[in-house]
Amino acid sequence: MMNRRNFLTAAAAAAFAPASFVRAAGAQRRVIVVGGGLAGLSCAYELRKLGFEAIVLEGQGRAGGRVQTLREGLDPGLIAEAGGTRIPDTHKMTLDYVREFGLSLEPFKDGDFADVMHLRGKNYVRGHGPEPVWPLQLTAEERSLGVAGMAKRHLGELLMAAKGSGDSANVPAAILQQDRFTLQEYLEKQGLSHDAIELLTLGADTSVGMGLAMLISLNEQVTKGYFHIRGGNDQLPDALAKQLETIGAIRYGCRVTSVGQNDTGAWAVLERGGEQETVRGDYVVSALPFSVARNLFADARLSMEKQRVIRELQYWPVDKVFLQMQRQFWKTEGLSGFANTDLTSNKFWSLGPESPDKRGLLLSYVVGKNTAKLSVMDAEGRVRQTLADAEVVFPGAQKNFEAARTKSWSEDPWQRGGLSRFDPGQLSWIPINARREGRILFAGEHTSRWNGWMQGAIESARRVVSEISA
Ligand SMILES: Cc1cc2nc3c(=O)[nH]c(=O)nc-3n(C[C@H](O)[C@H](O)[C@H](O)COP(=O)(O)OP(=O)(O)OC[C@H]3O[C@@H](n4cnc5c(N)ncnc54)[C@H](O)[C@@H]3O)c2cc1C
């Protein structure tokens, strides 16, 4: 009941509190957040801080989505990051949360070790000593420039132009201008030979839009070092989820099957244990990858443009195969355990404690078309193939192999892909992916300029929070 005393207290609070908080607290606006990945979790967490009644509906029995740390079946202490793995020192929003929840960081890929490049049947060590003599038909100029020199000459100017855009949430204009080409086409346009392009892009998917390729390179250019959360990156979404669990603001096992809106509200229809339920609010935030949201919006009155991006945005298939090794034997040979290759396993990374004598993981990270080769194999076949590739790149792998875990993101029914993949011309879709449509708002890495990163999910949540609380 409003008496004179609590009216005066409320009026005094209104005079000093931020406008958004006052309005939210007064109207108790209710927000339904669909999807409990980093985007959905941080969105609900921040909205709750502002006084909104936000609730997350998550389809799985766990939060975190594409931040998933595998431990079972591996030696205790070994951490297999199936999804989000490294945090660049420039990703302030991710690091802010790490600090807020008191998590501790360790360096990712430390030590002065060399990487391997495997091509045409041979291993080449890069990063230490002179440029290897590549078994390729390079022009004299390409040979004398080497890999770093070619990258600088043909991509350096573009990256310098983009660097000026700093922390802006927009894709740098210099990058957007080149986005009509694939990476392959752009490098051909630069006059590079076929073999030089093969060398420069070893382990990468050259059919991707040039814009996305440049965003990835730009991140590498501005990053001085990478971190990993000690004990596993899943502690970050877990910390957010715990905050929401304690106030009953997250519901697990709720598969949302449709989202709708009218002039007065918005709703999500969910299935749980064979029952259907409609959850209503003032707003719905879709924090789902478009790959699993294609059929959700029939009642949502979305614009044609929005319907198109939801239907057409593609996702990179990504497979990871983790091989537990008895010893990190590659370190005793001065190698980092990282490699780019022309094998089925396009890339190897390694994760493990510092000492080479301790157990560690060699991880095959397959992105793009090579995942099709793995998709016809069962888990055992994938491990066998990866181990055979590992033996070629890091001789001794077979002898040291103890156990394995696999993860295919395109086979995961809650994801249907690893990372949003922007084909030529599609990087300009980001603002369309992100744009609110009435009472339905959109979060997720695919709506951010930091797409493909945990920071993209977090940044998108901050944007949605400011849209709702404006
Ligand atoms: C292989 C891989 C490597 C990566 N490496 C890095 C890295 O090194 N560094 C980095 O910063 N980032 C990395 N990322 C990216 C980072 O993990 C993602 O950008 C981020 O986690 C995406 O969060 P999100 O909330 O946007 O989406 P998601 O995590 O996909 O969250 C979506 C959520 O929606 C749920 N859901 C799906 N359908 C429904 C439904 N119908 N109803 C209810 N819930 C549903 C899902 O279960 C999931 O929890 C990597 C990702 C992958 C896959």
The ligand as an ORCA input file, in Angstrom:
! r2SCAN-3c Opt
* xyz 0 1
  C      35.009    -24.915    -31.419
  C      34.864    -23.552    -30.854
  C      35.996    -22.842    -30.486
  C      35.878    -21.582    -29.931
  N      37.008    -20.925    -29.507
  C      36.882    -19.752    -28.855
  C      38.013    -19.160    -28.234
  O      39.122    -19.700    -28.282
  N      37.842    -17.990    -27.564
  C      36.626    -17.377    -27.465
  O      36.528    -16.313    -26.829
  N      35.538    -17.926    -28.038
  C      35.634    -19.096    -28.718
  N      34.535    -19.696    -29.250
  C      33.282    -18.921    -29.346
  C      32.450    -18.861    -28.099
  O      32.445    -20.093    -27.448
  C      31.032    -18.455    -28.540
  O      31.109    -17.252    -29.298
  C      30.075    -18.205    -27.399
  O      30.191    -19.193    -26.405
  C      28.661    -18.177    -27.957
  O      27.736    -17.906    -26.952
  P      26.213    -17.651    -27.313
  O      25.517    -17.415    -26.042
  O      26.129    -16.626    -28.379
  O      25.686    -18.992    -27.992
  P      25.614    -20.479    -27.446
  O      26.742    -20.757    -26.549
  O      25.441    -21.327    -28.655
  O      24.274    -20.510    -26.580
  C      23.034    -20.874    -27.092
  C      22.267    -21.670    -26.042
  O      20.947    -21.917    -26.535
  C      20.539    -23.213    -26.152
  N      19.474    -23.630    -27.052
  C      19.555    -24.023    -28.347
  N      18.337    -24.264    -28.849
  C      17.441    -24.015    -27.860
  C      16.023    -24.059    -27.778
  N      15.262    -24.389    -28.823
  N      15.427    -23.729    -26.595
  C      16.177    -23.368    -25.508
  N      17.521    -23.326    -25.539
  C      18.160    -23.621    -26.702
  C      21.820    -24.034    -26.267
  O      21.735    -25.205    -25.514
  C      22.864    -23.047    -25.742
  O      23.039    -23.184    -24.356
  C      34.612    -20.985    -29.774
  C      33.464    -21.697    -30.132
  C      33.593    -22.973    -30.668
  C      32.353    -23.752    -31.015
*
